[in-house]
Every structure is written in structure tokens, then in C-alpha cells.
Amino acid sequence: MSGEEDATVREPLDLIRLSLDERIYVKLRSDRQLRGKLHAFDQHLNMILGDVEEVITTVEIDDETYEEIVRTTKRNIQYLFVRGDGVILVSPPLRTT
Amino acid sequence: MLFFSYFKDLVGQEVTVELKNDLAIRGTLHSVDQYLNIKLENTRVVDQDKFPHMLSVRNCFIRGSVVRYVQLPPDGVDVDLLHDAARREARGG
């Protein structure tokens, strides 16, 4: 490993830098969520993730009963570039029981 | 600059570009620019029945801003190199 790296956290992007090579949770527009290992990112929040699971959430409304049916579609992708303009938030993975 | 450099190194490899309108296009990465506009060759649409618009299109230019994802080839990712570059990148601004 080479070079001096400033380890102090000064700005929000530094917080994301701490998550490099760790699994993260990403909330995207259009009711999508990603969980994967963060390999790279930039100031636009463009990212490359590995071993990604994408979850798309849709709500259908039954014509007769008007009940809301929430559905999720999942998909797995090995390596994914994500364009930053779709990103809402980035976080360590949420604990779900 | 980080991802511009990354995609330049990826030229010649097969990728699948998923657009914000849900269209997914598979093709060979021909070129990329600073805006991450992408030129693909030998393209085919992933779900041809759902998106018959581009059946005869074999080469295309995709505006960077309409891209949602790019699915990358497994051997097109040098994880350590990316980590180092990202650590250096998002700083000073």
C-alpha cells in the first residue's frame, strides 16, 4: 500500500469513502434499492458495486377492492455501474430481522 | 474523471446498458466521453419482445444522462485499482 492518505472525515463524501470495500445499501429513484459491495465512487455518486441485489418495489391497486398490493422484484448482478443522478442515499446495510 | 478513465479501459468489452426508461441494450463498448456518453457496437436489445423499437439497430450513441446502470463483465473489474482510485478521487472540492 502506498502513499499518505488523509484519514480525517471532513465532508459527507469522506463518510462514503469509509465504506469502500464494504457492503452498503443504496436507495435509488423509482422505488429501487441496491445492496452490494462498494468498489468505487465519485463526487457525483456514480458508483461501481459488486455482488449486487436490486429490489424494485411496486404497488398495485386492485380494481374492485382498492387494496394496495405491494410487490418486490429482485435481481442479482455481479458488477454494476450506477449513475449518480439516480442515487438518493447511501448507507451501511440496514439490519433487518 | 475516475469513471471516464475506467470506461476507456473497458473499450472492446461486452456490456449491458440499462436506461432510465427500462430499455436494456447489450453491445460492445466502442467509446466513451467525459460526460459518460456511450457508443455501443453490435447492439441487441435485451427484451426484444417488449422493446421492438430497435430491432434493426446495430450501433448506437447513448447520452450519458439517460443511463441508469451499466452491467459490467466480471473480468472487467480490477477491484484493488478501483479502491485506490476512489480513495484518491473524492477529495478537495
N, CA and C atoms of all chains as a GROMACS GRO file, in nm:
protein
  570
    1MET      N    1   0.086  -0.119   0.000
    1MET     CA    2   0.000   0.000   0.000
    1MET      C    3   0.089   0.123   0.000
    2SER      N    4   0.060   0.218  -0.087
    2SER     CA    5   0.148   0.333  -0.099
    2SER      C    6   0.080   0.457  -0.049
    3GLY      N    7   0.159   0.555  -0.020
    3GLY     CA    8   0.108   0.692  -0.011
    3GLY      C    9   0.042   0.729   0.119
    4GLU      N   10   0.045   0.861   0.142
    4GLU     CA   11  -0.023   0.916   0.259
    4GLU      C   12  -0.168   0.940   0.225
    5GLU      N   13  -0.258   0.896   0.308
    5GLU     CA   14  -0.398   0.927   0.285
    5GLU      C   15  -0.453   0.999   0.406
    6ASP      N   16  -0.525   1.105   0.381
    6ASP     CA   17  -0.585   1.180   0.489
    6ASP      C   18  -0.700   1.098   0.545
    7ALA      N   19  -0.691   1.060   0.672
    7ALA     CA   20  -0.793   0.972   0.728
    7ALA      C   21  -0.904   1.048   0.796
    8THR      N   22  -0.889   1.183   0.810
    8THR     CA   23  -0.994   1.256   0.880
    8THR      C   24  -1.117   1.269   0.792
    9VAL      N   25  -1.231   1.259   0.857
    9VAL     CA   26  -1.359   1.274   0.789
    9VAL      C   27  -1.398   1.420   0.796
   10ARG      N   28  -1.402   1.487   0.679
   10ARG     CA   29  -1.435   1.629   0.680
   10ARG      C   30  -1.569   1.658   0.615
   11GLU      N   31  -1.596   1.585   0.507
   11GLU     CA   32  -1.720   1.615   0.437
   11GLU      C   33  -1.797   1.485   0.412
   12PRO      N   34  -1.922   1.497   0.375
   12PRO     CA   35  -2.005   1.376   0.358
   12PRO      C   36  -1.943   1.269   0.270
   13LEU      N   37  -1.875   1.308   0.163
   13LEU     CA   38  -1.816   1.206   0.076
   13LEU      C   39  -1.709   1.126   0.148
   14ASP      N   40  -1.648   1.186   0.250
   14ASP     CA   41  -1.550   1.111   0.327
   14ASP      C   42  -1.615   0.996   0.402
   15LEU      N   43  -1.739   1.017   0.441
   15LEU     CA   44  -1.813   0.910   0.510
   15LEU      C   45  -1.833   0.792   0.417
   16ILE      N   46  -1.862   0.822   0.291
   16ILE     CA   47  -1.881   0.714   0.194
   16ILE      C   48  -1.747   0.646   0.170
   17ARG      N   49  -1.641   0.724   0.168
   17ARG     CA   50  -1.507   0.667   0.147
   17ARG      C   51  -1.475   0.560   0.251
   18LEU      N   52  -1.527   0.580   0.373
   18LEU     CA   53  -1.505   0.481   0.478
   18LEU      C   54  -1.566   0.346   0.442
   19SER      N   55  -1.668   0.347   0.357
   19SER     CA   56  -1.739   0.223   0.321
   19SER      C   57  -1.680   0.150   0.201
   20LEU      N   58  -1.568   0.202   0.146
   20LEU     CA   59  -1.507   0.133   0.031
   20LEU      C   60  -1.470  -0.008   0.070
   21ASP      N   61  -1.498  -0.102  -0.019
   21ASP     CA   62  -1.472  -0.245   0.003
   21ASP      C   63  -1.563  -0.303   0.111
   22GLU      N   64  -1.667  -0.228   0.148
   22GLU     CA   65  -1.765  -0.281   0.243
   22GLU      C   66  -1.900  -0.289   0.172
   23ARG      N   67  -1.989  -0.366   0.229
   23ARG     CA   68  -2.124  -0.373   0.173
   23ARG      C   69  -2.201  -0.248   0.214
   24ILE      N   70  -2.280  -0.197   0.122
   24ILE     CA   71  -2.362  -0.080   0.151
   24ILE      C   72  -2.503  -0.099   0.100
   25TYR      N   73  -2.589  -0.009   0.144
   25TYR     CA   74  -2.726  -0.004   0.099
   25TYR      C   75  -2.743   0.127   0.024
   26VAL      N   76  -2.804   0.123  -0.093
   26VAL     CA   77  -2.826   0.243  -0.173
   26VAL      C   78  -2.974   0.255  -0.206
   27LYS      N   79  -3.030   0.371  -0.175
   27LYS     CA   80  -3.170   0.395  -0.214
   27LYS      C   81  -3.166   0.478  -0.341
   28LEU      N   82  -3.239   0.432  -0.444
   28LEU     CA   83  -3.239   0.500  -0.573
   28LEU      C   84  -3.378   0.553  -0.602
   29ARG      N   85  -3.386   0.637  -0.708
   29ARG     CA   86  -3.517   0.683  -0.754
   29ARG      C   87  -3.593   0.568  -0.818
   30SER      N   88  -3.720   0.588  -0.837
   30SER     CA   89  -3.810   0.487  -0.894
   30SER      C   90  -3.825   0.366  -0.803
   31ASP      N   91  -3.825   0.392  -0.672
   31ASP     CA   92  -3.850   0.286  -0.573
   31ASP      C   93  -3.758   0.167  -0.592
   32ARG      N   94  -3.629   0.195  -0.611
   32ARG     CA   95  -3.533   0.087  -0.623
   32ARG      C   96  -3.434   0.094  -0.509
   33GLN      N   97  -3.385  -0.023  -0.469
   33GLN     CA   98  -3.283  -0.030  -0.365
   33GLN      C   99  -3.175  -0.126  -0.411
   34LEU      N  100  -3.054  -0.095  -0.374
   34LEU     CA  101  -2.943  -0.184  -0.406
   34LEU      C  102  -2.868  -0.219  -0.279
   35ARG      N  103  -2.819  -0.342  -0.275
   35ARG     CA  104  -2.725  -0.380  -0.170
   35ARG      C  105  -2.608  -0.445  -0.240
   36GLY      N  106  -2.488  -0.395  -0.208
   36GLY     CA  107  -2.373  -0.454  -0.275
   36GLY      C  108  -2.246  -0.401  -0.212
   37LYS      N  109  -2.133  -0.449  -0.265
   37LYS     CA  110  -2.003  -0.408  -0.212
   37LYS      C  111  -1.956  -0.288  -0.292
   38LEU      N  112  -1.919  -0.181  -0.220
   38LEU     CA  113  -1.877  -0.058  -0.286
   38LEU      C  114  -1.732  -0.070  -0.333
   39HIS      N  115  -1.713  -0.063  -0.464
   39HIS     CA  116  -1.576  -0.071  -0.517
   39HIS      C  117  -1.523   0.065  -0.557
   40ALA      N  118  -1.609   0.155  -0.605
   40ALA     CA  119  -1.562   0.288  -0.646
   40ALA      C  120  -1.679   0.384  -0.646
   41PHE      N  121  -1.645   0.514  -0.627
   41PHE     CA  122  -1.748   0.615  -0.637
   41PHE      C  123  -1.680   0.747  -0.670
   42ASP      N  124  -1.759   0.847  -0.710
   42ASP     CA  125  -1.703   0.979  -0.733
   42ASP      C  126  -1.795   1.085  -0.675
   43GLN      N  127  -1.764   1.210  -0.699
   43GLN     CA  128  -1.839   1.319  -0.634
   43GLN      C  129  -1.983   1.327  -0.684
   44HIS      N  130  -2.010   1.266  -0.798
   44HIS     CA  131  -2.149   1.265  -0.847
   44HIS      C  132  -2.228   1.153  -0.784
   45LEU      N  133  -2.159   1.068  -0.707
   45LEU     CA  134  -2.215   0.945  -0.653
   45LEU      C  135  -2.239   0.841  -0.762
   46ASN      N  136  -2.171   0.856  -0.877
   46ASN     CA  137  -2.158   0.741  -0.966
   46ASN      C  138  -2.086   0.635  -0.884
   47MET      N  139  -2.123   0.508  -0.903
   47MET     CA  140  -2.061   0.403  -0.821
   47MET      C  141  -2.041   0.277  -0.903
   48ILE      N  142  -1.945   0.197  -0.859
   48ILE     CA  143  -1.938   0.059  -0.908
   48ILE      C  144  -1.958  -0.031  -0.786
   49LEU      N  145  -2.056  -0.118  -0.797
   49LEU     CA  146  -2.087  -0.211  -0.688
   49LEU      C  147  -2.064  -0.353  -0.735
   50GLY      N  148  -2.030  -0.441  -0.640
   50GLY     CA  149  -2.012  -0.582  -0.672
   50GLY      C  150  -2.109  -0.668  -0.594
   51ASP      N  151  -2.145  -0.785  -0.652
   51ASP     CA  152  -2.241  -0.879  -0.589
   51ASP      C  153  -2.365  -0.807  -0.543
   52VAL      N  154  -2.433  -0.747  -0.641
   52VAL     CA  155  -2.542  -0.656  -0.611
   52VAL      C  156  -2.676  -0.728  -0.611
   53GLU      N  157  -2.761  -0.691  -0.516
   53GLU     CA  158  -2.900  -0.732  -0.524
   53GLU      C  159  -2.984  -0.606  -0.542
   54GLU      N  160  -3.065  -0.603  -0.649
   54GLU     CA  161  -3.154  -0.491  -0.673
   54GLU      C  162  -3.295  -0.530  -0.634
   55VAL      N  163  -3.362  -0.442  -0.560
   55VAL     CA  164  -3.501  -0.468  -0.524
   55VAL      C  165  -3.586  -0.355  -0.579
   56ILE      N  166  -3.685  -0.389  -0.661
   56ILE     CA  167  -3.777  -0.289  -0.715
   56ILE      C  168  -3.912  -0.310  -0.647
   57THR      N  169  -3.968  -0.203  -0.592
   57THR     CA  170  -4.095  -0.213  -0.521
   57THR      C  171  -4.206  -0.149  -0.603
   58THR      N  172  -4.314  -0.223  -0.624
   58THR     CA  173  -4.429  -0.169  -0.696
   58THR      C  174  -4.555  -0.185  -0.612
   59VAL      N  175  -4.646  -0.092  -0.629
   59VAL     CA  176  -4.774  -0.100  -0.558
   59VAL      C  177  -4.885  -0.110  -0.661
   60GLU      N  178  -4.957  -0.221  -0.657
   60GLU     CA  179  -5.073  -0.235  -0.745
   60GLU      C  180  -5.199  -0.209  -0.665
   61ILE      N  181  -5.296  -0.148  -0.731
   61ILE     CA  182  -5.424  -0.124  -0.663
   61ILE      C  183  -5.530  -0.209  -0.729
   62ASP      N  184  -5.592  -0.292  -0.650
   62ASP     CA  185  -5.695  -0.381  -0.703
   62ASP      C  186  -5.816  -0.300  -0.750
   63ASP      N  187  -5.864  -0.332  -0.870
   63ASP     CA  188  -5.972  -0.255  -0.930
   63ASP      C  189  -6.099  -0.254  -0.845
   64GLU      N  190  -6.127  -0.370  -0.784
   64GLU     CA  191  -6.254  -0.380  -0.712
   64GLU      C  192  -6.240  -0.342  -0.565
   65THR      N  193  -6.143  -0.404  -0.500
   65THR     CA  194  -6.131  -0.384  -0.355
   65THR      C  195  -6.051  -0.260  -0.319
   66TYR      N  196  -5.979  -0.204  -0.415
   66TYR     CA  197  -5.894  -0.086  -0.393
   66TYR      C  198  -5.786  -0.109  -0.290
   67GLU      N  199  -5.758  -0.236  -0.266
   67GLU     CA  200  -5.650  -0.261  -0.171
   67GLU      C  201  -5.516  -0.245  -0.242
   68GLU      N  202  -5.417  -0.206  -0.164
   68GLU     CA  203  -5.283  -0.188  -0.221
   68GLU      C  204  -5.204  -0.317  -0.207
   69ILE      N  205  -5.154  -0.366  -0.320
   69ILE     CA  206  -5.073  -0.487  -0.317
   69ILE      C  207  -4.928  -0.446  -0.342
   70VAL      N  208  -4.845  -0.465  -0.241
   70VAL     CA  209  -4.705  -0.426  -0.256
   70VAL      C  210  -4.626  -0.547  -0.305
   71ARG      N  211  -4.555  -0.526  -0.415
   71ARG     CA  212  -4.475  -0.637  -0.469
   71ARG      C  213  -4.329  -0.595  -0.479
   72THR      N  214  -4.240  -0.690  -0.459
   72THR     CA  215  -4.099  -0.660  -0.482
   72THR      C  216  -4.041  -0.755  -0.586
   73THR      N  217  -3.959  -0.700  -0.673
   73THR     CA  218  -3.888  -0.780  -0.774
   73THR      C  219  -3.741  -0.772  -0.740
   74LYS      N  220  -3.675  -0.888  -0.737
   74LYS     CA  221  -3.533  -0.887  -0.703
   74LYS      C  222  -3.451  -0.938  -0.820
   75ARG      N  223  -3.326  -0.890  -0.824
   75ARG     CA  224  -3.238  -0.938  -0.931
   75ARG      C  225  -3.096  -0.927  -0.880
   76ASN      N  226  -3.011  -1.016  -0.925
   76ASN     CA  227  -2.871  -1.015  -0.883
   76ASN      C  228  -2.781  -0.988  -1.001
   77ILE      N  229  -2.686  -0.896  -0.980
   77ILE     CA  230  -2.591  -0.863  -1.086
   77ILE      C  231  -2.452  -0.863  -1.027
   78GLN      N  232  -2.356  -0.919  -1.100
   78GLN     CA  233  -2.223  -0.935  -1.043
   78GLN      C  234  -2.150  -0.803  -1.025
   79TYR      N  235  -2.137  -0.726  -1.132
   79TYR     CA  236  -2.072  -0.596  -1.124
   79TYR      C  237  -2.157  -0.493  -1.194
   80LEU      N  238  -2.184  -0.383  -1.124
   80LEU     CA  239  -2.279  -0.285  -1.175
   80LEU      C  240  -2.225  -0.144  -1.159
   81PHE      N  241  -2.226  -0.068  -1.269
   81PHE     CA  242  -2.201   0.075  -1.260
   81PHE      C  243  -2.336   0.142  -1.240
   82VAL      N  244  -2.344   0.231  -1.142
   82VAL     CA  245  -2.468   0.303  -1.113
   82VAL      C  246  -2.445   0.451  -1.137
   83ARG      N  247  -2.529   0.513  -1.218
   83ARG     CA  248  -2.513   0.655  -1.244
   83ARG      C  249  -2.561   0.736  -1.123
   84GLY      N  250  -2.484   0.835  -1.085
   84GLY     CA  251  -2.509   0.906  -0.960
   84GLY      C  252  -2.637   0.985  -0.953
   85ASP      N  253  -2.689   1.027  -1.069
   85ASP     CA  254  -2.808   1.112  -1.063
   85ASP      C  255  -2.933   1.035  -1.020
   86GLY      N  256  -2.923   0.904  -1.012
   86GLY     CA  257  -3.037   0.826  -0.963
   86GLY      C  258  -3.032   0.797  -0.814
   87VAL      N  259  -2.918   0.834  -0.751
   87VAL     CA  260  -2.897   0.796  -0.611
   87VAL      C  261  -2.965   0.894  -0.517
   88ILE      N  262  -3.036   0.840  -0.420
   88ILE     CA  263  -3.098   0.921  -0.315
   88ILE      C  264  -3.013   0.916  -0.188
   89LEU      N  265  -2.984   0.794  -0.140
   89LEU     CA  266  -2.898   0.786  -0.023
   89LEU      C  267  -2.810   0.662  -0.022
   90VAL      N  268  -2.701   0.674   0.055
   90VAL     CA  269  -2.604   0.566   0.068
   90VAL      C  270  -2.583   0.541   0.217
   91SER      N  271  -2.580   0.414   0.256
   91SER     CA  272  -2.569   0.386   0.400
   91SER      C  273  -2.505   0.249   0.419
   92PRO      N  274  -2.452   0.221   0.538
   92PRO     CA  275  -2.417   0.082   0.568
   92PRO      C  276  -2.544  -0.002   0.564
   93PRO      N  277  -2.534  -0.134   0.542
   93PRO     CA  278  -2.656  -0.214   0.524
   93PRO      C  279  -2.744  -0.205   0.647
   94LEU      N  280  -2.875  -0.196   0.624
   94LEU     CA  281  -2.969  -0.189   0.734
   94LEU      C  282  -2.987  -0.327   0.793
   95ARG      N  283  -3.004  -0.330   0.919
   95ARG     CA  284  -3.026  -0.459   0.985
   95ARG      C  285  -3.173  -0.495   0.974
   96THR      N  286  -3.204  -0.604   0.908
   96THR     CA  287  -3.345  -0.648   0.904
   96THR      C  288  -3.352  -0.788   0.961
   97THR      N  289  -3.447  -0.812   1.049
   97THR     CA  290  -3.456  -0.944   1.114
   97THR      C  291  -3.533  -1.041   1.027
   98MET      N  292  -1.363   1.212  -1.348
   98MET     CA  293  -1.254   1.155  -1.428
   98MET      C  294  -1.234   1.006  -1.402
   99LEU      N  295  -1.265   0.966  -1.283
   99LEU     CA  296  -1.239   0.827  -1.244
   99LEU      C  297  -1.312   0.730  -1.336
  100PHE      N  298  -1.443   0.750  -1.351
  100PHE     CA  299  -1.520   0.655  -1.431
  100PHE      C  300  -1.497   0.674  -1.579
  101PHE      N  301  -1.463   0.793  -1.621
  101PHE     CA  302  -1.424   0.816  -1.761
  101PHE      C  303  -1.302   0.729  -1.791
  102SER      N  304  -1.201   0.733  -1.706
  102SER     CA  305  -1.082   0.650  -1.726
  102SER      C  306  -1.117   0.502  -1.722
  103TYR      N  307  -1.203   0.466  -1.628
  103TYR     CA  308  -1.242   0.326  -1.615
  103TYR      C  309  -1.307   0.275  -1.743
  104PHE      N  310  -1.401   0.353  -1.795
  104PHE     CA  311  -1.470   0.308  -1.917
  104PHE      C  312  -1.379   0.308  -2.038
  105LYS      N  313  -1.283   0.401  -2.041
  105LYS     CA  314  -1.187   0.399  -2.152
  105LYS      C  315  -1.110   0.268  -2.152
  106ASP      N  316  -1.075   0.220  -2.036
  106ASP     CA  317  -1.004   0.092  -2.026
  106ASP      C  318  -1.092  -0.026  -2.061
  107LEU      N  319  -1.222  -0.004  -2.056
  107LEU     CA  320  -1.316  -0.114  -2.078
  107LEU      C  321  -1.355  -0.127  -2.226
  108VAL      N  322  -1.307  -0.033  -2.310
  108VAL     CA  323  -1.346  -0.034  -2.452
  108VAL      C  324  -1.312  -0.170  -2.514
  109GLY      N  325  -1.406  -0.224  -2.591
  109GLY     CA  326  -1.386  -0.354  -2.654
  109GLY      C  327  -1.459  -0.465  -2.582
  110GLN      N  328  -1.506  -0.438  -2.461
  110GLN     CA  329  -1.573  -0.544  -2.384
  110GLN      C  330  -1.725  -0.533  -2.400
  111GLU      N  331  -1.791  -0.645  -2.372
  111GLU     CA  332  -1.937  -0.651  -2.382
  111GLU      C  333  -1.999  -0.598  -2.254
  112VAL      N  334  -2.093  -0.506  -2.270
  112VAL     CA  335  -2.164  -0.454  -2.153
  112VAL      C  336  -2.313  -0.452  -2.183
  113THR      N  337  -2.391  -0.437  -2.077
  113THR     CA  338  -2.534  -0.416  -2.094
  113THR      C  339  -2.568  -0.282  -2.030
  114VAL      N  340  -2.618  -0.190  -2.111
  114VAL     CA  341  -2.654  -0.058  -2.061
  114VAL      C  342  -2.804  -0.056  -2.034
  115GLU      N  343  -2.842  -0.025  -1.911
  115GLU     CA  344  -2.984  -0.016  -1.880
  115GLU      C  345  -3.018   0.132  -1.869
  116LEU      N  346  -3.117   0.174  -1.946
  116LEU     CA  347  -3.154   0.314  -1.949
  116LEU      C  348  -3.262   0.344  -1.846
  117LYS      N  349  -3.283   0.471  -1.823
  117LYS     CA  350  -3.384   0.511  -1.726
  117LYS      C  351  -3.526   0.479  -1.773
  118ASN      N  352  -3.544   0.456  -1.904
  118ASN     CA  353  -3.677   0.417  -1.950
  118ASN      C  354  -3.694   0.265  -1.951
  119ASP      N  355  -3.604   0.194  -1.881
  119ASP     CA  356  -3.608   0.049  -1.864
  119ASP      C  357  -3.559  -0.030  -1.984
  120LEU      N  358  -3.525   0.037  -2.093
  120LEU     CA  359  -3.468  -0.033  -2.208
  120LEU      C  360  -3.327  -0.080  -2.172
  121ALA      N  361  -3.295  -0.204  -2.204
  121ALA     CA  362  -3.161  -0.256  -2.178
  121ALA      C  363  -3.098  -0.296  -2.310
  122ILE      N  364  -2.976  -0.246  -2.336
  122ILE     CA  365  -2.909  -0.271  -2.462
  122ILE      C  366  -2.776  -0.339  -2.436
  123ARG      N  367  -2.754  -0.451  -2.499
  123ARG     CA  368  -2.627  -0.522  -2.486
  123ARG      C  369  -2.543  -0.494  -2.609
  124GLY      N  370  -2.414  -0.468  -2.587
  124GLY     CA  371  -2.328  -0.443  -2.702
  124GLY      C  372  -2.183  -0.431  -2.660
  125THR      N  373  -2.099  -0.407  -2.760
  125THR     CA  374  -1.956  -0.391  -2.734
  125THR      C  375  -1.927  -0.244  -2.714
  126LEU      N  376  -1.858  -0.212  -2.608
  126LEU     CA  377  -1.826  -0.072  -2.578
  126LEU      C  378  -1.727  -0.021  -2.681
  127HIS      N  379  -1.771   0.077  -2.758
  127HIS     CA  380  -1.686   0.131  -2.863
  127HIS      C  381  -1.610   0.253  -2.814
  128SER      N  382  -1.681   0.343  -2.745
  128SER     CA  383  -1.614   0.463  -2.694
  128SER      C  384  -1.697   0.529  -2.586
  129VAL      N  385  -1.632   0.621  -2.516
  129VAL     CA  386  -1.698   0.691  -2.406
  129VAL      C  387  -1.637   0.831  -2.402
  130ASP      N  388  -1.709   0.927  -2.342
  130ASP     CA  389  -1.651   1.061  -2.330
  130ASP      C  390  -1.664   1.110  -2.187
  131GLN      N  391  -1.623   1.234  -2.163
  131GLN     CA  392  -1.620   1.289  -2.027
  131GLN      C  393  -1.758   1.293  -1.964
  132TYR      N  394  -1.863   1.300  -2.042
  132TYR     CA  395  -1.999   1.302  -1.989
  132TYR      C  396  -2.050   1.160  -1.967
  133LEU      N  397  -1.964   1.062  -1.996
  133LEU     CA  398  -2.004   0.922  -1.991
  133LEU      C  399  -2.114   0.892  -2.092
  134ASN      N  400  -2.118   0.970  -2.201
  134ASN     CA  401  -2.194   0.928  -2.318
  134ASN      C  402  -2.126   0.802  -2.367
  135ILE      N  403  -2.205   0.710  -2.422
  135ILE     CA  404  -2.152   0.579  -2.460
  135ILE      C  405  -2.187   0.548  -2.604
  136LYS      N  406  -2.091   0.494  -2.675
  136LYS     CA  407  -2.119   0.440  -2.809
  136LYS      C  408  -2.104   0.290  -2.801
  137LEU      N  409  -2.209   0.220  -2.848
  137LEU     CA  410  -2.206   0.074  -2.846
  137LEU      C  411  -2.210   0.022  -2.989
  138GLU      N  412  -2.142  -0.091  -3.012
  138GLU     CA  413  -2.149  -0.157  -3.142
  138GLU      C  414  -2.208  -0.295  -3.126
  139ASN      N  415  -2.262  -0.344  -3.239
  139ASN     CA  416  -2.316  -0.479  -3.239
  139ASN      C  417  -2.426  -0.496  -3.135
  140THR      N  418  -2.516  -0.400  -3.134
  140THR     CA  419  -2.613  -0.396  -3.025
  140THR      C  420  -2.733  -0.485  -3.050
  141ARG      N  421  -2.785  -0.539  -2.941
  141ARG     CA  422  -2.917  -0.600  -2.947
  141ARG      C  423  -2.989  -0.562  -2.819
  142VAL      N  424  -3.117  -0.546  -2.831
  142VAL     CA  425  -3.199  -0.512  -2.715
  142VAL      C  426  -3.220  -0.639  -2.634
  143VAL      N  427  -3.216  -0.625  -2.501
  143VAL     CA  428  -3.225  -0.743  -2.416
  143VAL      C  429  -3.364  -0.809  -2.421
  144ASP      N  430  -3.467  -0.732  -2.404
  144ASP     CA  431  -3.602  -0.789  -2.410
  144ASP      C  432  -3.666  -0.745  -2.541
  145GLN      N  433  -3.640  -0.820  -2.648
  145GLN     CA  434  -3.679  -0.775  -2.781
  145GLN      C  435  -3.830  -0.770  -2.802
  146ASP      N  436  -3.901  -0.853  -2.730
  146ASP     CA  437  -4.047  -0.852  -2.748
  146ASP      C  438  -4.108  -0.728  -2.684
  147LYS      N  439  -4.049  -0.689  -2.571
  147LYS     CA  440  -4.104  -0.573  -2.500
  147LYS      C  441  -4.061  -0.443  -2.567
  148PHE      N  442  -3.945  -0.444  -2.632
  148PHE     CA  443  -3.894  -0.321  -2.692
  148PHE      C  444  -3.855  -0.345  -2.837
  149PRO      N  445  -3.953  -0.355  -2.926
  149PRO     CA  446  -3.922  -0.383  -3.066
  149PRO      C  447  -3.866  -0.264  -3.142
  150HIS      N  448  -3.853  -0.147  -3.077
  150HIS     CA  449  -3.813  -0.025  -3.148
  150HIS      C  450  -3.681  -0.038  -3.221
  151MET      N  451  -3.590  -0.116  -3.165
  151MET     CA  452  -3.453  -0.110  -3.214
  151MET      C  453  -3.406  -0.242  -3.274
  152LEU      N  454  -3.499  -0.316  -3.333
  152LEU     CA  455  -3.463  -0.447  -3.387
  152LEU      C  456  -3.352  -0.440  -3.490
  153SER      N  457  -3.352  -0.334  -3.571
  153SER     CA  458  -3.255  -0.328  -3.679
  153SER      C  459  -3.135  -0.242  -3.644
  154VAL      N  460  -3.131  -0.189  -3.524
  154VAL     CA  461  -3.020  -0.103  -3.485
  154VAL      C  462  -2.903  -0.189  -3.440
  155ARG      N  463  -2.785  -0.159  -3.497
  155ARG     CA  464  -2.666  -0.237  -3.460
  155ARG      C  465  -2.560  -0.152  -3.392
  156ASN      N  466  -2.568  -0.019  -3.408
  156ASN     CA  467  -2.473   0.069  -3.342
  156ASN      C  468  -2.551   0.186  -3.287
  157CYS      N  469  -2.513   0.231  -3.168
  157CYS     CA  470  -2.587   0.345  -3.117
  157CYS      C  471  -2.502   0.433  -3.026
  158PHE      N  472  -2.547   0.557  -3.015
  158PHE     CA  473  -2.488   0.654  -2.925
  158PHE      C  474  -2.590   0.676  -2.814
  159ILE      N  475  -2.545   0.664  -2.691
  159ILE     CA  476  -2.636   0.680  -2.577
  159ILE      C  477  -2.591   0.799  -2.496
  160ARG      N  478  -2.682   0.894  -2.474
  160ARG     CA  479  -2.649   1.010  -2.392
  160ARG      C  480  -2.627   0.964  -2.248
  161GLY      N  481  -2.520   1.012  -2.188
  161GLY     CA  482  -2.485   0.965  -2.054
  161GLY      C  483  -2.594   0.984  -1.952
  162SER      N  484  -2.668   1.094  -1.966
  162SER     CA  485  -2.767   1.126  -1.863
  162SER      C  486  -2.886   1.032  -1.861
  163VAL      N  487  -2.906   0.953  -1.966
  163VAL     CA  488  -3.022   0.863  -1.968
  163VAL      C  489  -2.988   0.724  -1.917
  164VAL      N  490  -2.862   0.706  -1.878
  164VAL     CA  491  -2.821   0.574  -1.829
  164VAL      C  492  -2.859   0.558  -1.682
  165ARG      N  493  -2.916   0.442  -1.649
  165ARG     CA  494  -2.938   0.410  -1.507
  165ARG      C  495  -2.823   0.320  -1.459
  166TYR      N  496  -2.800   0.209  -1.529
  166TYR     CA  497  -2.692   0.117  -1.490
  166TYR      C  498  -2.610   0.077  -1.612
  167VAL      N  499  -2.486   0.035  -1.586
  167VAL     CA  500  -2.412  -0.040  -1.686
  167VAL      C  501  -2.368  -0.170  -1.620
  168GLN      N  502  -2.414  -0.283  -1.673
  168GLN     CA  503  -2.372  -0.412  -1.620
  168GLN      C  504  -2.237  -0.445  -1.680
  169LEU      N  505  -2.141  -0.472  -1.592
  169LEU     CA  506  -2.002  -0.486  -1.634
  169LEU      C  507  -1.959  -0.632  -1.640
  170PRO      N  508  -1.864  -0.665  -1.731
  170PRO     CA  509  -1.816  -0.803  -1.737
  170PRO      C  510  -1.735  -0.835  -1.611
  171PRO      N  511  -1.744  -0.958  -1.562
  171PRO     CA  512  -1.677  -0.994  -1.437
  171PRO      C  513  -1.526  -0.971  -1.440
  172ASP      N  514  -1.466  -0.992  -1.557
  172ASP     CA  515  -1.321  -0.971  -1.563
  172ASP      C  516  -1.286  -0.829  -1.604
  173GLY      N  517  -1.382  -0.743  -1.606
  173GLY     CA  518  -1.352  -0.604  -1.640
  173GLY      C  519  -1.337  -0.516  -1.517
  174VAL      N  520  -1.330  -0.580  -1.402
  174VAL     CA  521  -1.327  -0.504  -1.278
  174VAL      C  522  -1.201  -0.537  -1.199
  175ASP      N  523  -1.108  -0.440  -1.190
  175ASP     CA  524  -0.991  -0.458  -1.104
  175ASP      C  525  -1.022  -0.389  -0.973
  176VAL      N  526  -1.067  -0.469  -0.879
  176VAL     CA  527  -1.120  -0.416  -0.754
  176VAL      C  528  -1.019  -0.329  -0.679
  177ASP      N  529  -0.896  -0.376  -0.668
  177ASP     CA  530  -0.795  -0.301  -0.592
  177ASP      C  531  -0.765  -0.168  -0.658
  178LEU      N  532  -0.754  -0.169  -0.788
  178LEU     CA  533  -0.726  -0.046  -0.862
  178LEU      C  534  -0.837   0.056  -0.840
  179LEU      N  535  -0.960   0.008  -0.845
  179LEU     CA  536  -1.076   0.097  -0.825
  179LEU      C  537  -1.077   0.155  -0.684
  180HIS      N  538  -1.048   0.070  -0.586
  180HIS     CA  539  -1.047   0.117  -0.448
  180HIS      C  540  -0.946   0.229  -0.430
  181ASP      N  541  -0.825   0.207  -0.481
  181ASP     CA  542  -0.721   0.309  -0.468
  181ASP      C  543  -0.761   0.439  -0.537
  182ALA      N  544  -0.815   0.427  -0.656
  182ALA     CA  545  -0.854   0.545  -0.732
  182ALA      C  546  -0.965   0.620  -0.660
  183ALA      N  547  -1.060   0.548  -0.604
  183ALA     CA  548  -1.172   0.613  -0.535
  183ALA      C  549  -1.125   0.683  -0.409
  184ARG      N  550  -1.029   0.622  -0.340
  184ARG     CA  551  -0.977   0.686  -0.219
  184ARG      C  552  -0.913   0.818  -0.251
  185ARG      N  553  -0.846   0.825  -0.364
  185ARG     CA  554  -0.780   0.948  -0.402
  185ARG      C  555  -0.876   1.050  -0.460
  186GLU      N  556  -0.981   1.003  -0.523
  186GLU     CA  557  -1.068   1.088  -0.602
  186GLU      C  558  -1.152   1.187  -0.521
  187ALA      N  559  -1.243   1.138  -0.444
  187ALA     CA  560  -1.343   1.224  -0.382
  187ALA      C  561  -1.283   1.307  -0.270
  188ARG      N  562  -1.201   1.401  -0.308
  188ARG     CA  563  -1.130   1.481  -0.211
  188ARG      C  564  -1.104   1.618  -0.270
  189GLY      N  565  -1.103   1.720  -0.185
  189GLY     CA  566  -1.065   1.852  -0.234
  189GLY      C  567  -1.167   1.911  -0.329
  190GLY      N  568  -1.278   1.955  -0.277
  190GLY     CA  569  -1.376   2.018  -0.364
  190GLY      C  570  -1.487   2.085  -0.295
   0.00000   0.00000   0.00000
